[in-house]
Amino acid sequence: MSSIPGIEQLSSRLSAAQIEKLSKAAERHKTQSNITFTILSVSDDYLEIETAQGETKSGKYATEATLIGRTKELFEKLCPGAEIRVSPASFAPAPASIVNTAWLERRMQEKGVRIKQIAFDTGIDRESISDWVTGKRSMSQIVKAMFYFYLSR
């Protein structure tokens, strides 16, 4: 099975060896940068490809221009003469991903909000909130989102 959804649409243009080479190159992009390619449509004149980057461990992300460039570089070698139309989707981290104990302490101080008030407003017990604020307990993405929206208003 190929790492490129829709690659079977290229079977009339490329040999099995070329398709395998393209799949391996796409797999390297997936492994190294969490970039994926999906072939949306193929005609005699063009290839329409969606290129997306997911979250990376390094926190480094490609711009839309970089995603377009990498896609064209990958597909133009094996499909010369075809126009490569790229729909890039760069990664955008969730706004709540910035929430950590330092952020919580800073925002609570800026807003003049205490743990007791957050507990009253949210219905969450003070102990849990205290554990999240002090870092005793790790925060799930839902908890981070709650704090983010509560302290960003």
Secondary structure, DSSP 8 states (H G I E B T S, - for coil): --SSTTGGGGTTTS-HHHHHHHHHHHHHHHHHH-EEEEEEEE-SSEEEEEEEE---SS-----HHHHHHHHHHHHHTTSTTSEEEEEEE-----GGGG--HHHHHHHHHHHT--HHHHHHHH---HHHHHHHHHTSS---HHHHHHHHHHH--
